[in-house]
Amino acid sequence: VQLAESGGGLVQPGGSLRLSCEASGRFSRIHEMSWYRQASGEQRALVADITSGGGTYVSDPVQGRFTVSRDAAKNTVFLQINNLVPEDTAVYYCNVKYWLNGLDATWGQGTQVTVSL
């Protein structure tokens, strides 16, 4: 399974971005699609995910500004980020759990989000 991430970039505080992650390759079905972020010098942390049933989770620190959604037909997950602040600067990684011969998972290459004037 391969993940193609896009949508990162340099944005001013208060701006918005929409990250995308499309899964392709060989799998029976997707179990869960998640977004993590890793700021410089920090550990990678979960920010949002969406299950195969459509249930969503957004971590407390970004509640109200981050929204996770998907296009199930296209095996694509989105992360809408509004009212960006400098503390959102990080590499954002997509993670997909999928069923093939059991449950497996894969990571995207990461997309850089930089919030600065």
C-alpha positions in Angstrom: 0.0 0.0 0.0 1.3 3.4 -0.9 0.2 6.8 0.4 0.4 10.0 -1.5 0.2 13.1 0.7 -0.3 16.6 -0.5 -1.5 20.1 0.6 1.3 21.3 2.9 3.0 24.6 2.6 3.9 27.9 4.1 0.9 29.9 5.4 0.4 33.0 7.5 -1.1 32.8 11.0 -4.9 32.7 10.7 -4.8 31.0 7.3 -6.1 27.5 6.3 -4.8 24.4 4.6 -6.3 21.2 3.4 -4.1 18.1 3.5 -4.9 15.1 1.4 -3.7 11.5 1.6 -4.7 8.9 -1.0 -4.1 5.2 -0.5 -3.4 2.9 -3.4 -2.1 -0.6 -3.9 -3.2 -4.0 -2.7 -5.6 -4.3 0.2 -8.9 -5.8 1.0 -10.3 -2.8 2.8 -9.2 0.2 4.8 -9.7 0.0 8.6 -8.7 3.5 9.7 -7.0 6.6 8.3 -5.1 8.9 10.6 -3.1 12.1 10.7 -0.1 12.6 12.9 2.2 15.5 13.2 5.8 15.9 14.4 7.3 19.2 15.2 11.1 19.6 15.3 12.5 18.0 18.4 9.2 16.5 19.5 7.6 13.0 19.2 5.1 12.2 16.5 1.5 12.7 17.9 -1.9 11.7 16.7 -4.1 14.7 15.7 -7.1 13.1 14.0 -8.5 9.9 12.6 -11.5 8.4 10.8 -12.6 4.9 11.0 -14.0 2.7 8.2 -17.5 3.3 9.8 -17.0 7.1 9.5 -16.4 7.7 13.2 -14.0 10.6 13.8 -11.6 11.7 16.5 -9.8 15.0 16.8 -7.3 15.5 19.6 -8.1 18.1 22.3 -5.4 20.6 21.5 -6.7 21.2 18.0 -10.4 20.7 18.5 -12.5 23.3 16.7 -9.7 24.1 14.2 -9.0 20.7 12.7 -11.5 18.6 10.8 -10.9 15.1 9.4 -13.0 13.7 6.6 -12.7 11.2 3.8 -13.7 10.2 0.3 -14.2 6.5 0.9 -14.6 5.7 -2.8 -11.2 7.2 -3.5 -9.5 5.9 -0.4 -8.6 9.4 0.5 -8.5 11.2 3.8 -8.5 14.9 4.3 -7.4 17.2 7.1 -8.8 20.7 7.1 -6.8 23.0 9.3 -8.3 26.4 10.0 -7.0 29.4 11.9 -3.4 28.2 11.8 -1.1 29.2 14.5 2.8 29.0 14.6 2.5 26.0 17.0 0.9 24.0 14.1 4.2 24.0 12.3 5.2 20.4 11.8 5.5 17.6 9.4 2.1 16.0 9.0 2.0 12.3 8.4 -0.8 10.1 7.1 -1.2 6.6 8.5 -3.5 4.0 7.1 -4.4 0.7 8.7 -5.7 -1.8 6.2 -6.7 -5.4 5.9 -4.9 -7.8 3.6 -3.5 -10.9 5.3 -4.4 -9.6 8.7 -4.3 -6.0 9.8 -1.3 -3.9 8.7 -0.4 -0.3 8.6 1.7 2.1 6.5 2.9 5.7 6.7 3.0 8.5 4.2 6.2 10.4 3.5 5.0 13.5 5.4 4.1 16.9 4.2 5.6 20.1 5.8 3.3 22.7 7.2 4.9 26.0 8.2 3.0 28.8 9.8 4.9 32.1 9.8 4.5 35.7 8.8 
